[in-house]
Amino acid sequence: MLVRYFAAARAAAGTEAETVPLDAPALPRREVEVLLVARHPQPPSGQPPLAEVLARSSFLLDGVACPDPHAPVPDGAVLDVLPPFSGG
């Protein structure tokens, strides 16, 4: 799965994008979030923890809004992490 981080999510993860292998053909989005936090337990200096950013973010799964934390994320998917922009 390809994860692309935008704005504050990029800052908290310390990267624009990363390929994350899943241990199953698909995982619920919420489990993917847990996996991402485990991959980035410490934010870069001066940045919020990734867990905080993910808690207030929106997600696109293969370009489609994915508001359901139980939605399955397939191993070959693209997951975009979109934190609130402009304080919104």
Z-matrix of the N, CA and C atoms (Angstrom, degrees):
N
C 1 1.436
C 2 1.521 1 106.96
N 3 1.328 2 115.60 1 140.09
C 4 1.452 3 121.54 2 175.46
C 5 1.519 4 108.04 3 -100.65
N 6 1.335 5 116.50 4 126.74
C 7 1.465 6 121.80 5 176.57
C 8 1.520 7 107.00 6 -110.74
N 9 1.330 8 115.94 7 126.34
C 10 1.458 9 121.44 8 176.93
C 11 1.525 10 107.91 9 -113.50
N 12 1.320 11 115.11 10 128.53
C 13 1.459 12 121.86 11 -177.76
C 14 1.524 13 109.41 12 -105.85
N 15 1.321 14 116.08 13 139.93
C 16 1.456 15 121.16 14 179.30
C 17 1.526 16 109.74 15 -123.65
N 18 1.335 17 116.13 16 148.82
C 19 1.460 18 125.08 17 173.27
C 20 1.532 19 111.49 18 50.13
N 21 1.342 20 118.10 19 -123.05
C 22 1.465 21 122.15 20 -175.90
C 23 1.530 22 111.84 21 -61.87
N 24 1.316 23 117.93 22 -29.53
C 25 1.464 24 120.31 23 177.37
C 26 1.528 25 110.22 24 -66.83
N 27 1.320 26 116.69 25 -39.89
C 28 1.464 27 121.14 26 176.81
C 29 1.526 28 109.59 27 -61.93
N 30 1.318 29 116.55 28 -43.93
C 31 1.464 30 120.54 29 -179.73
C 32 1.533 31 110.93 30 -64.61
N 33 1.313 32 117.58 31 -43.47
C 34 1.468 33 121.54 32 -177.80
C 35 1.526 34 112.16 33 -68.69
N 36 1.331 35 116.75 34 -36.59
C 37 1.464 36 120.65 35 179.73
C 38 1.527 37 111.79 36 -81.56
N 39 1.335 38 116.06 37 -23.30
C 40 1.459 39 119.83 38 -178.38
C 41 1.510 40 113.40 39 76.98
N 42 1.327 41 116.59 40 19.01
C 43 1.463 42 121.07 41 179.74
C 44 1.525 43 109.65 42 -157.35
N 45 1.337 44 116.16 43 155.86
C 46 1.466 45 121.19 44 176.63
C 47 1.514 46 112.01 45 -79.79
N 48 1.327 47 115.45 46 -35.12
C 49 1.466 48 120.25 47 -175.43
C 50 1.517 49 109.27 48 -160.33
N 51 1.315 50 114.45 49 158.47
C 52 1.456 51 120.02 50 175.68
C 53 1.522 52 109.47 51 -156.83
N 54 1.308 53 114.42 52 151.25
C 55 1.451 54 120.72 53 173.82
C 56 1.522 55 107.20 54 -93.92
N 57 1.327 56 115.27 55 126.55
C 58 1.464 57 121.22 56 -177.20
C 59 1.528 58 108.18 57 -120.91
N 60 1.319 59 117.58 58 114.00
C 61 1.459 60 118.92 59 176.33
C 62 1.529 61 110.06 60 -73.40
N 63 1.302 62 115.54 61 139.72
C 64 1.463 63 120.54 62 176.38
C 65 1.525 64 108.56 63 -101.29
N 66 1.324 65 116.00 64 149.38
C 67 1.463 66 121.05 65 179.98
C 68 1.518 67 112.56 66 -85.75
N 69 1.342 68 116.09 67 6.76
C 70 1.464 69 121.48 68 -178.47
C 71 1.527 70 107.40 69 -147.68
N 72 1.320 71 117.47 70 164.80
C 73 1.469 72 119.44 71 176.68
C 74 1.532 73 112.54 72 -59.42
N 75 1.339 74 117.03 73 -27.82
C 76 1.466 75 122.11 74 177.37
C 77 1.519 76 108.31 75 -158.29
N 78 1.337 77 114.94 76 150.63
C 79 1.464 78 121.39 77 174.39
C 80 1.517 79 108.50 78 -130.85
N 81 1.330 80 118.37 79 150.06
C 82 1.464 81 119.76 80 172.89
C 83 1.530 82 109.57 81 -59.60
N 84 1.318 83 116.35 82 145.85
C 85 1.461 84 120.09 83 -178.75
C 86 1.518 85 111.65 84 -52.87
N 87 1.311 86 118.44 85 -39.81
C 88 1.457 87 121.74 86 -179.63
C 89 1.530 88 111.26 87 -60.35
N 90 1.327 89 117.75 88 -38.89
C 91 1.465 90 120.86 89 177.76
C 92 1.523 91 111.10 90 -69.26
N 93 1.318 92 116.44 91 -32.93
C 94 1.464 93 120.38 92 175.31
C 95 1.529 94 108.99 93 -64.02
N 96 1.331 95 117.52 94 -42.07
C 97 1.466 96 120.98 95 177.93
C 98 1.532 97 110.23 96 -59.13
N 99 1.335 98 117.59 97 -44.23
C 100 1.464 99 121.73 98 178.54
C 101 1.530 100 109.69 99 -60.43
N 102 1.313 101 116.81 100 -42.17
C 103 1.457 102 121.63 101 178.63
C 104 1.535 103 110.87 102 -62.40
N 105 1.321 104 117.20 103 -41.81
C 106 1.467 105 120.89 104 -179.90
C 107 1.521 106 111.18 105 -65.37
N 108 1.320 107 117.10 106 -41.82
C 109 1.464 108 120.55 107 178.21
C 110 1.531 109 109.81 108 -63.16
N 111 1.318 110 117.84 109 -39.04
C 112 1.463 111 120.74 110 178.32
C 113 1.528 112 111.26 111 -64.96
N 114 1.324 113 117.27 112 -32.20
C 115 1.466 114 121.45 113 178.57
C 116 1.526 115 111.66 114 -74.87
N 117 1.333 116 117.11 115 -23.84
C 118 1.463 117 122.39 116 -176.89
C 119 1.534 118 109.74 117 -131.63
N 120 1.339 119 117.58 118 65.35
C 121 1.467 120 119.76 119 -174.99
C 122 1.530 121 113.39 120 -70.54
N 123 1.324 122 117.55 121 -28.28
C 124 1.464 123 121.39 122 -179.91
C 125 1.522 124 109.60 123 -119.14
N 126 1.334 125 117.14 124 122.53
C 127 1.468 126 118.58 125 178.93
C 128 1.525 127 110.61 126 -74.95
N 129 1.329 128 116.65 127 160.39
C 130 1.461 129 118.95 128 171.58
C 131 1.529 130 109.62 129 -58.57
N 132 1.294 131 116.51 130 154.73
C 133 1.457 132 122.24 131 -178.24
C 134 1.527 133 111.76 132 -50.82
N 135 1.325 134 115.33 133 130.03
C 136 1.459 135 120.98 134 177.33
C 137 1.514 136 115.29 135 84.16
N 138 1.320 137 118.04 136 1.59
C 139 1.458 138 121.85 137 -178.40
C 140 1.530 139 110.39 138 -107.83
N 141 1.340 140 117.13 139 152.97
C 142 1.465 141 119.09 140 176.89
C 143 1.527 142 110.32 141 -73.11
N 144 1.327 143 117.31 142 156.29
C 145 1.464 144 119.86 143 175.76
C 146 1.534 145 111.00 144 -61.31
N 147 1.311 146 116.00 145 145.50
C 148 1.461 147 120.73 146 -179.59
C 149 1.522 148 111.09 147 -58.10
N 150 1.330 149 118.14 148 -36.40
C 151 1.466 150 120.60 149 179.79
C 152 1.524 151 111.23 150 -57.76
N 153 1.327 152 117.63 151 -40.85
C 154 1.473 153 121.04 152 178.16
C 155 1.520 154 111.43 153 -64.58
N 156 1.311 155 116.01 154 -41.84
C 157 1.471 156 120.37 155 -179.17
C 158 1.526 157 110.20 156 -66.98
N 159 1.324 158 117.18 157 -43.83
C 160 1.463 159 120.20 158 -179.47
C 161 1.524 160 111.31 159 -62.45
N 162 1.324 161 117.12 160 -34.88
C 163 1.471 162 121.23 161 -177.64
C 164 1.526 163 112.22 162 -63.11
N 165 1.315 164 117.13 163 -25.08
C 166 1.466 165 119.57 164 -179.05
C 167 1.525 166 112.91 165 -112.78
N 168 1.315 167 116.96 166 10.01
C 169 1.461 168 122.00 167 -176.60
C 170 1.522 169 112.94 168 -91.63
N 171 1.321 170 114.07 169 160.20
C 172 1.462 171 122.86 170 168.30
C 173 1.522 172 106.82 171 -103.59
N 174 1.321 173 115.29 172 159.04
C 175 1.464 174 120.14 173 -177.39
C 176 1.521 175 109.93 174 -130.50
N 177 1.323 176 115.06 175 142.25
C 178 1.459 177 122.02 176 169.89
C 179 1.517 178 106.72 177 -114.32
N 180 1.309 179 116.10 178 131.25
C 181 1.458 180 122.09 179 177.01
C 182 1.516 181 107.05 180 -111.91
N 183 1.319 182 116.38 181 111.60
C 184 1.465 183 122.36 182 -175.18
C 185 1.528 184 111.15 183 51.46
N 186 1.344 185 115.79 184 41.19
C 187 1.456 186 121.90 185 175.16
C 188 1.511 187 116.22 186 84.68
N 189 1.332 188 117.70 187 2.38
C 190 1.469 189 122.43 188 -178.06
C 191 1.531 190 108.83 189 -117.33
N 192 1.327 191 117.13 190 136.61
C 193 1.462 192 121.16 191 179.27
C 194 1.527 193 110.07 192 -52.14
N 195 1.323 194 115.05 193 137.75
C 196 1.463 195 121.65 194 -178.08
C 197 1.531 196 108.97 195 -131.28
N 198 1.343 197 117.64 196 75.53
C 199 1.461 198 120.10 197 -177.21
C 200 1.533 199 114.28 198 -78.05
N 201 1.322 200 117.42 199 -17.63
C 202 1.463 201 121.67 200 -175.47
C 203 1.525 202 110.79 201 -83.91
N 204 1.339 203 118.78 202 115.19
C 205 1.462 204 120.05 203 179.62
C 206 1.527 205 113.55 204 -66.19
N 207 1.324 206 116.96 205 -12.59
C 208 1.464 207 120.91 206 179.11
C 209 1.530 208 112.54 207 -95.93
N 210 1.334 209 117.42 208 -1.75
C 211 1.470 210 121.20 209 -179.73
C 212 1.526 211 109.70 210 -63.50
N 213 1.317 212 117.65 211 136.21
C 214 1.458 213 120.02 212 179.59
C 215 1.531 214 111.29 213 -72.93
N 216 1.315 215 115.10 214 135.50
C 217 1.459 216 122.32 215 175.79
C 218 1.523 217 107.06 216 -109.69
N 219 1.339 218 117.80 217 110.53
C 220 1.467 219 120.29 218 -179.08
C 221 1.525 220 111.70 219 -70.03
N 222 1.314 221 115.75 220 154.68
C 223 1.456 222 121.69 221 -177.60
C 224 1.529 223 112.66 222 -56.96
N 225 1.304 224 119.76 223 -34.54
C 226 1.464 225 121.88 224 -177.44
C 227 1.519 226 114.53 225 -92.55
N 228 1.318 227 117.88 226 11.58
C 229 1.467 228 122.23 227 -174.50
C 230 1.531 229 112.12 228 -78.19
N 231 1.344 230 113.65 229 167.22
C 232 1.461 231 122.06 230 169.16
C 233 1.519 232 106.22 231 -112.87
N 234 1.331 233 115.78 232 122.47
C 235 1.456 234 121.71 233 179.64
C 236 1.524 235 108.18 234 -114.96
N 237 1.334 236 116.39 235 118.26
C 238 1.459 237 121.86 236 177.82
C 239 1.515 238 108.85 237 -98.72
N 240 1.336 239 116.05 238 134.00
C 241 1.466 240 122.65 239 178.58
C 242 1.527 241 106.93 240 -107.05
N 243 1.334 242 115.69 241 115.64
C 244 1.464 243 122.49 242 -174.49
C 245 1.518 244 110.49 243 -119.10
N 246 1.317 245 118.67 244 97.21
C 247 1.455 246 119.68 245 176.13
C 248 1.527 247 109.68 246 -71.22
N 249 1.322 248 117.72 247 166.07
C 250 1.462 249 119.78 248 176.86
C 251 1.525 250 109.93 249 -58.60
N 252 1.320 251 116.33 250 137.76
C 253 1.450 252 121.32 251 179.14
C 254 1.515 253 109.19 252 -103.45
N 255 1.294 254 117.87 253 149.27
C 256 1.475 255 124.53 254 175.80
C 257 1.519 256 111.54 255 53.70
N 258 1.321 257 116.43 256 38.80
C 259 1.465 258 120.67 257 176.83
C 260 1.505 259 114.64 258 74.55
N 261 1.347 260 118.64 259 7.41
C 262 1.457 261 122.05 260 -175.31
C 263 1.425 262 116.23 261 -88.95
